[in-house]
Amino acid sequence: MSGPHVIRGSVVLPEAELVWRFSRSSGPGGQHVNTSDSQVELRFDLDKTQALPPVWKERALERLAGRLVDGVLSVRASEHRSQWRNRETAAVRLAALLAEATAPPPKPRRKSRIPRGINERRLREKKQRGETKRGRSGRDWT
């Protein structure tokens, strides 16, 4: 692998908690495809990990509930013909998924009031525009 995969800040995916599984990838590849196990499945036990702070762990378990099977998060990669590149892709994908799932919730939007002066000016300009258009009608011409 190409070094530790940072989730966010100083929190890193621990290599000891990652479970790798390899299988033959489907799709094109010629003679090479029948002999190599290039598809990668990376599993990370989110339920039992000690690498994440408790708050992050709760947040990730809640947000990724639909993707978890018995508390285990699974990511699959088979885009490349090389097992090495698929391993890197899967690890990066897992780190990005965990980073997104552990991110703090966005700040709530505060409703802003429209200042009274802006509203009054808009209504005044509307009335003035209506007067201009009414003045264009040919009723008063003789």
Long-range contacts (C-beta under 8 A, 24 or more apart in sequence): 1-87, 1-88, 1-91, 2-88, 5-91, 5-92, 5-94, 5-95, 6-95, 7-52, 7-95, 7-98, 7-99, 7-102, 8-99, 8-102, 8-103, 11-51, 11-52, 11-53, 11-56, 12-51, 13-44, 13-51, 13-91, 13-94, 13-95, 13-98, 14-49, 14-51, 17-44, 17-45, 17-49, 17-51, 18-42, 18-43, 18-44, 18-91, 18-94, 19-43, 19-44, 19-45, 20-87, 22-83, 25-78, 25-81, 25-86, 26-78, 27-78, 29-81, 32-81, 33-81, 36-83, 37-83, 38-78, 38-80, 38-81, 38-82, 38-83, 38-86, 39-76, 39-77, 39-78, 39-86, 40-76, 40-77, 40-78, 40-83, 40-86, 40-87, 40-89, 40-90, 41-74, 41-75, 41-76, 41-90, 42-74, 42-75, 42-76, 42-77, 42-87, 42-90, 42-91, 42-94, 43-72, 43-73, 43-74, 43-75, 44-72, 44-73, 44-74, 44-75, 44-94, 44-98, 45-71, 45-72, 45-73, 46-71, 46-72, 46-73, 47-71, 47-72, 52-98, 52-102, 56-102, 57-102, 59-101, 59-102, 59-104, 60-98, 60-101, 60-102, 63-101, 64-97, 64-101, 73-97, 73-98
